[in-house]
Amino acid sequence: MKGVARQVIDGRTALDRAGVAAHTGAAYSTVIHWHRHRVRFGFPSGFAHDGREWFWLDDIEAFHAAHLRAKRAELTTVNRRGDPEDLLGSGAAAKVFGYGSYRNLPDTLLDHPDRVEMLPDGRVRRLWFRRTVWAVADARTGRQSTGRPLGATGVRQPHPYADDPRLQAAVTLLAEADAAGQDRRGLGVILAQQLGITPRTAQRLLAAAADAAGASPE
């Protein structure tokens, strides 16, 4: 997303994709999704100028206003069943929203997981407390949730391995693997052998280490 995101062309203001993201407040990946499925979403057609694709600002504003109206009209009923302290993956979170796919989850939820978990292949899975999902779902219509409000600044609960002396071994192993460009798959087995623990516990320690190091979820 390098370069100027907004430019006046022939007396009219135009935006590139980064500019569309900045103007609408949507994630850049969301803009790409809108553009890729523009017939479905009614995303405006772009035009070429100086070797780049641009979109007229007024077209984007008209599209975004219509998009927000459609989203409000399609609000689903939030599923209130379950323990507010349950940790949910994206699929379960989508069901709380009443969505058929995790792809419909809002960026405000996807970008702010409560926990991350290391998977065997080295990827990180995002997890949210059910109360957090309720709060984000309620925020669609401005209702106040009994869960943690989005953006609350209270002290977050530490992960269960915060004071575990084995955590440093996991942190060190992750750092060494990343520095060497090594695939994270199989690190659970290595850590389990080093510490004499079960592979499952090793995976949990690695997930806690990634969380503590601020690993970006995929």
N, C-alpha and C positions, 0 to 999 in steps of 0.2 A: 504494500500500500504506500509506495513511495510517490513523491511529487505532489503537485497541487491537486486538492480534492474538489475545488470549486473554481469555476472560471466563467467570465462573461464572454459569450460568443454571439456576435451579431446583435448585441444589445440585450440578450437574454442570459439569465444565470443558468449554468449547467453544472451537473455534478458527475464525478466518476463514481465507481462502486464504493470506494472508501468514503467519498462525500455523501453518498446515499446512506451509508451506515452511520456516519456522524450526525447527519440531519435527522434521521428517523429514530436514532437511539438503538437501532438493531445491531446485532453482532454482524461482523463482516461475512461470516459463514451463512447467516440468514439471508443476507442480500444475494449471495451466490445462489442459494436455494430458490429464492424468489425469481431470480433471473433465469435459472435453469428450467423452472416450471412456470414461466411467465404466462402461458395460456391459462393454466389452472388458477393462478393468483391474480391475473389481470395486470401483471407488472408491465410498465410502459416499454416500448421499443426504444433502443438506444440509437445513437448515430456516431459515425466515425469523424474524428477531428484531430489532426496532428498525430495520427497513428494510434489514437486511444479511443475507447468507447465512452460516450457521455450520455447523460439523461437530463432532460429539461427539468429544472427545479419545480415548476408549477405542475408538471406531469407527476413527479414523485410525490408532491404534497397531496394531489388529488387521489393518487393510488393509496397512499398511507392512510388518509382519512377514511376511505372506503374499506380498507383492510381492517382498521380498528373497529369500525361499525360492524363488520361481519363477524369479527372475533367476539365482540360483546353479545351479538345475537346468538352465537353458538355456545355460550357458556354452559358447561355441563354441571350436573349436580355432584357435589363433593361427597365422597364416601366417608362418613364419620366413624365407621366402625374400626375397632382396633386400639391397641395401647399407644398413646402418644410418644412413648419412648422407644417403640420399635424402630429398627434401622431398615430402610427400604432401598432397594436398587431402583434403577430407572424404570424397569417394567412394572414393578409394584407401585411406584409413584404415579405412573400413568394411569393405573387402575383407580387410584385414589381420586385423581382428577376426573375420571370417567372417560378417559381417552383409550382408543384402541391400540395406540402405538406410542412408544417413548419418544418418537420423533416429534410429537406434538407438544412436548413439555416446553415451558417457557425458558428463555435464556436466564431469567432471574433465578431460576432454580438450578439449571444445569451448571451455571458459572459459580455457584456457591454451595458445594457439597459440605455436609457436616463431618464426614469421614471419607477416607479413601482406603481401598483394600488392594493389596498386591495380588494379582492373579498369577497362576503358574507360568504363563507365557511372558511375564514381565510387564504386562499392561496394568493400569491402575483403574479400579472400578469405583465410581462415585456412589456414595451412600448418604441418605438423609434421614433424620428422625421424622416419624410420621407427623409430629407437631409442626415441623418446618414445612412439610408438604402442605399441610392444612393452611398454614399462614400464607404461603405463596398463592395457593388456590383462592383463598379469600381476598387477597389483594387485587385480584382481577376486577372485582366490583367494589373495592374499597371497604369491604366488611372487616371488622376487627376479629382477629382470631384469638383463641385462648392459648395458642402455641407461641413459639418465639417469633416476634415480628421480624420481617425481613430487614436486615441492616441493624439489628439490635447490637449494642456495643458492650453487653455484659461479658464477663470472663467466661470463656468457653471451657467446658469440662475437658480435662486432659485425657488422652487415650489410655487404655488400661495398662499399657506397658511403660508409662511415663517414668516410673521409678525403678524399673526392672534393670538390673546391672547387665543383662544380656543384650539390651537394646543397642549399646555402643558397638557390639560385635556386628550386629545387623547393619548399622549405619556405615561402619567401616567397609563391610563387604559390598554394599551398594556403591559406595564411593569408588572403591577399587575397580569394580566392574564397569562403572560409567567412564572412569578415566582411561580404561583399556579398550573402551568401545565394545565391551563384551555384552552379549545378549543376556538379559536377566533371567531367562528360562534356566531352570536347574539350580538357581541360587538357594532355593529352599532346601534342597538335598544337601548342598555343601554346608549351609549353616547348621542343619540338623546334625551332621557328622561332627562339625567343630564343637558344638555345645552339648552333644549327647542328648538331644531332645527329639520329639516326634516331628516329622515333616510339617504337620498341620500347625504346630506351635511355631515352627520356624517361619512359615508363611505369614503368620500373624505378626511376628516380630518384624519381618521385612516390610509388611504393610504399615506398621507403626513407625518404622524408620523412614519410609518414604513420606508419610504424613508429617513427621517431625521436620524433615528436610524441605518441606514445602513442594513436593513433587506435583507437577501439573497433571490432573486427571485427563484421560482421553475421552 
